[in-house]
Amino acid sequence: MPTLIPPELQELADRQRGVVSRKQAIESGLPPGTIDRLVRTRRWVILQRGIYSLDTGRPSRGAALWAVLLRAGPGAVLSHQTAAELHRLYDEESVFIHVTVSQERHIRPIQGAIIHRSVHLAITAQQNLLPPRTRIEDTVLDLTEQASTFDRALAVASAACQRRLTTAAKLLAAMAGRGKLRWRAELADALADIGSGAHSLLEYRYVRRVERPHGLPAGIRQAKIVAGGRNRYLDNLYEDFALCVELDGRQTHPDDLRWDDVRRDNAVAAGGLVTLRYGWDDVTARPCATAAEIAAALRRKGWSGRVRPCGPDCAAAAPAGHPGRPDVLNRGAGQ
């Protein structure tokens, strides 16, 4: 006769993507011998030691995550790259499943998993979510701790804010709760610009390498305008001078995305705004030349300020005709 699964165990399995532990099965009333028979007859599939799937098909991603969590034991939560996957901060599945347990626990290695320990787990965990995971703010900070460079750490924090998963203020609050944190000073400084709308690493670099060190007026970040009957957001709007600077950090630019940019630029231009568009190299490798070009466009729009040299060899503030200055006035920056 087919084995009847206790209703409470079936309900638990439904919440856990079809996965239960041996302990949960026994506590629901199934005898150990019955569990062994279900495994032996392949009606239950072993995913981890003492962890079973009630479904005989290929385990889903959710089942694999629950299997690691249940194997890790009470209080464990998914974290780091795996939590980022669940929060939709990352678009790809993590190769290894990352799980965090409390600092005092010592558990055996888990197949396909990386185990972390934390003294702050009671604060950082979201046990009410299924499957349990670290909060988005603590997930971001865990990932910045792993970052080999500040740029990589900043890219994670920027992406979380850009996707509206959290805010700069919430990240700063989470940082305050950690005694030790890699890149603390640099992140705290950068989060001020992220909070004002610099939502990507390229946008942050634009503020720090082009606009601010060369004394250009401060643009409005992520400025919302209505153009072509649609709401549009501009990376940097110099409202008093009807000029916007758009930044594109994509290494490749598929035709559909390129034409989206063209249509947006056309709609913005129809409203009287001039658009200058720059990529990664313009901001990081040629910041002075880019600043000079923007300054030329601003002056044509009525800006009376002067470009400030960012250093002794800055080309942006060199006199007109100087060999160190790009001939920006003849490049049609305001066209």
C-alpha positions in Angstrom: 0.0 0.0 0.0 1.2 3.5 -0.7 2.7 5.3 2.3 0.6 8.1 3.5 2.6 11.3 4.2 1.4 13.0 7.3 -0.4 16.2 6.4 1.9 18.4 8.5 4.9 16.9 6.7 3.4 17.5 3.3 2.6 21.1 4.2 6.2 21.6 5.4 7.5 20.1 2.2 5.3 22.4 0.1 6.9 25.4 1.9 10.4 23.9 1.4 10.2 23.2 -2.3 9.5 19.5 -1.8 12.4 19.0 0.6 12.4 17.7 4.2 15.0 16.5 6.7 15.0 13.1 8.3 14.4 14.8 11.7 11.4 16.6 10.4 9.9 13.4 8.9 10.4 11.5 12.2 8.9 14.4 14.2 5.8 14.3 12.0 5.2 10.7 12.9 7.0 8.7 10.1 9.0 5.7 11.5 12.7 5.6 10.6 12.1 2.3 8.8 9.4 3.8 6.6 11.8 6.6 5.7 14.5 4.1 4.7 12.0 2.2 2.6 10.9 5.3 0.8 14.5 6.1 0.0 15.3 2.5 -1.0 12.4 2.3 -3.4 13.4 5.7 -4.8 10.2 7.4 -3.9 12.3 9.8 -1.9 15.6 11.2 -3.3 18.6 11.9 -1.2 19.9 15.5 -1.8 22.2 15.8 1.2 23.0 13.5 4.1 19.7 13.1 6.0 17.9 15.5 3.5 15.3 14.2 1.0 13.3 15.4 -1.9 9.7 14.1 -2.0 9.8 14.7 -5.8 11.5 12.1 -7.9 12.4 14.4 -10.8 15.5 16.5 -11.2 15.8 18.8 -8.1 15.0 22.5 -8.8 17.2 25.3 -7.7 14.9 26.0 -4.8 15.2 22.4 -3.7 19.0 22.5 -3.8 18.9 25.7 -1.7 16.6 24.2 0.9 18.7 21.0 1.0 21.8 23.0 2.0 19.8 25.1 4.5 18.3 22.0 6.2 21.7 20.3 6.3 23.3 23.3 7.9 20.8 23.1 10.7 18.6 25.5 12.8 19.1 29.2 12.3 21.1 28.9 9.1 20.4 31.4 6.3 21.5 31.7 2.7 24.0 34.5 2.3 26.6 36.3 0.1 26.3 35.5 -3.6 23.3 33.1 -3.0 21.4 35.8 -1.0 22.3 38.3 -3.7 20.7 35.9 -6.3 17.5 35.6 -4.2 17.3 39.4 -3.7 17.8 39.8 -7.5 20.9 41.8 -7.0 22.7 39.2 -9.2 21.1 37.8 -12.3 23.0 34.5 -12.3 22.9 31.6 -9.9 25.9 31.3 -7.6 28.2 28.3 -8.5 28.4 27.4 -4.8 25.5 27.8 -2.4 26.6 30.2 0.4 25.1 29.6 3.8 25.8 31.4 7.1 25.5 30.0 10.6 26.1 31.5 14.0 29.7 31.9 15.1 29.6 29.3 17.9 28.4 26.5 15.6 30.8 24.1 14.0 29.3 21.9 11.3 30.7 19.5 8.8 31.4 20.5 5.2 28.3 20.4 3.0 28.5 19.2 -0.6 28.3 22.1 -3.1 28.2 24.7 -0.3 30.5 27.4 1.3 29.8 27.8 5.0 30.3 31.2 6.7 30.0 32.1 10.4 28.7 35.3 11.8 28.4 36.9 15.3 25.6 39.1 14.0 23.4 36.5 12.5 20.4 37.2 14.8 20.4 40.8 13.4 21.3 40.2 9.8 19.0 37.2 9.1 15.6 37.4 7.5 14.1 34.2 8.9 10.6 35.3 7.8 11.5 34.9 4.1 11.4 31.6 2.4 14.1 30.4 2.0 15.7 32.4 4.9 18.5 34.7 3.9 20.6 37.7 5.0 19.0 41.1 4.6 19.8 42.9 1.4 21.9 45.5 3.2 24.0 42.9 5.0 24.2 40.9 1.8 25.8 43.9 0.1 28.2 44.5 2.9 29.2 40.8 2.9 30.0 41.1 -0.8 32.0 44.3 -0.3 34.0 42.5 2.3 35.0 39.9 -0.3 35.8 42.5 -3.0 39.4 42.6 -4.0 39.2 46.3 -5.1 37.2 49.3 -4.0 35.7 49.6 -7.5 34.3 46.1 -7.2 32.9 46.9 -3.7 31.4 50.1 -5.0 29.8 48.4 -8.0 27.9 46.1 -5.6 26.6 48.9 -3.5 25.7 51.0 -6.6 23.8 48.1 -8.2 21.8 47.5 -5.1 20.7 51.2 -5.0 20.2 51.4 -8.8 17.9 48.4 -8.6 16.0 50.1 -5.7 16.7 47.1 -3.4 18.0 49.4 -0.7 19.2 53.0 -0.2 22.5 54.7 0.6 21.0 55.7 4.0 20.1 52.1 4.9 23.6 50.8 3.8 25.2 53.4 6.0 23.0 52.4 8.9 24.0 48.7 8.4 27.7 49.7 8.2 27.4 51.4 11.6 26.4 48.1 13.2 29.6 46.3 12.1 32.8 46.6 14.1 35.1 45.7 11.3 34.3 46.4 7.6 36.6 46.5 4.6 36.5 49.7 2.6 34.5 51.4 5.4 35.8 54.9 4.9 35.8 54.8 1.1 32.2 53.3 1.0 30.9 55.9 3.5 32.3 58.7 1.3 31.0 57.2 -1.9 27.5 56.5 -0.5 27.0 60.3 -0.2 27.2 60.5 -4.0 25.1 57.4 -4.5 22.4 58.9 -2.3 22.3 61.9 -4.5 21.7 59.8 -7.6 25.1 58.4 -8.9 23.7 54.9 -9.2 26.5 53.2 -11.1 30.3 53.0 -10.8 30.6 55.0 -14.0 28.3 57.8 -12.7 30.3 57.9 -9.5 33.5 58.2 -11.5 32.0 61.0 -13.6 31.3 63.0 -10.5 34.7 62.3 -8.9 36.9 62.5 -12.0 35.2 64.9 -14.4 32.7 67.2 -12.9 33.9 68.0 -9.3 37.7 68.2 -9.7 37.3 70.5 -12.8 34.9 72.9 -11.1 32.0 72.2 -13.4 28.5 73.1 -12.0 26.8 70.2 -10.1 24.3 68.4 -12.3 21.0 67.0 -11.1 21.4 63.2 -10.9 18.7 61.0 -12.3 16.6 64.0 -13.2 13.1 63.2 -14.2 11.6 65.0 -17.2 8.7 64.4 -19.5 9.8 64.1 -23.2 7.9 62.5 -26.1 4.9 61.9 -23.8 7.0 59.6 -21.5 8.8 60.0 -18.2 12.6 59.9 -18.8 15.5 60.0 -16.4 18.7 61.8 -17.2 22.0 60.8 -15.7 23.2 64.4 -15.2 21.0 67.4 -16.0 22.5 70.9 -16.0 19.1 72.5 -15.9 20.1 76.2 -16.0 22.0 75.5 -19.3 19.6 73.0 -21.0 22.4 70.4 -21.2 22.4 66.8 -20.1 25.3 64.4 -19.9 24.4 60.7 -20.4 26.8 57.9 -19.4 26.9 54.4 -20.9 29.1 51.8 -19.3 28.1 48.9 -21.4 31.0 47.2 -23.2 28.7 46.3 -26.1 25.7 48.2 -27.3 23.1 46.1 -29.1 21.1 47.8 -31.8 17.9 47.8 -29.9 19.5 49.5 -26.9 21.4 51.9 -29.2 18.2 53.0 -30.8 16.5 53.4 -27.5 19.2 55.9 -26.6 18.8 57.6 -30.0 15.0 57.9 -29.5 15.5 59.3 -26.0 18.1 61.8 -27.2 15.8 62.9 -30.0 12.8 63.3 -27.6 15.0 65.3 -25.2 16.4 67.4 -28.0 12.9 68.2 -29.2 12.3 69.7 -25.8 15.3 72.0 -26.2 17.9 70.0 -24.3 21.3 69.2 -25.8 22.7 65.7 -24.9 26.4 64.8 -24.6 27.0 61.0 -24.3 30.2 59.4 -22.8 31.5 56.0 -22.1 33.9 54.4 -19.7 37.1 55.5 -21.4 35.9 59.1 -21.6 35.4 59.3 -17.9 38.3 57.2 -16.6 41.1 57.5 -19.2 40.3 61.0 -20.6 38.5 62.9 -17.8 40.2 66.2 -18.5 39.3 66.2 -22.2 35.8 65.2 -21.3 35.6 68.1 -18.8 36.9 70.5 -21.4 34.2 69.4 -23.9 31.4 69.7 -21.4 32.7 73.1 -20.3 32.7 74.3 -23.9 29.1 73.2 -24.3 28.1 74.9 -21.0 29.8 78.2 -22.0 27.8 78.2 -25.2 24.7 77.8 -23.1 25.6 80.8 -20.9 27.8 79.4 -18.2 30.2 82.0 -17.0 32.4 79.8 -14.8 36.0 78.7 -15.5 37.4 75.2 -15.6 39.6 74.4 -12.6 42.7 72.3 -13.3 42.7 69.0 -11.5 46.5 68.9 -11.4 49.6 70.5 -12.9 49.2 68.6 -16.2 45.4 69.0 -16.6 44.5 69.5 -20.2 41.0 70.8 -19.5 42.2 74.2 -18.1 45.1 74.7 -20.5 44.8 78.0 -22.6 43.1 77.7 -26.0 45.6 76.5 -28.6 47.8 75.0 -25.9 49.3 71.6 -27.1 48.0 70.0 -24.0 44.4 71.0 -24.5 42.1 69.1 -26.9 40.6 71.3 -29.6 37.1 70.9 -28.1 35.7 74.1 -29.5 35.9 72.8 -33.0 34.3 69.4 -32.2 30.8 70.7 -32.0 30.2 69.7 -28.3 26.9 71.6 -28.2 25.5 70.1 -31.4 
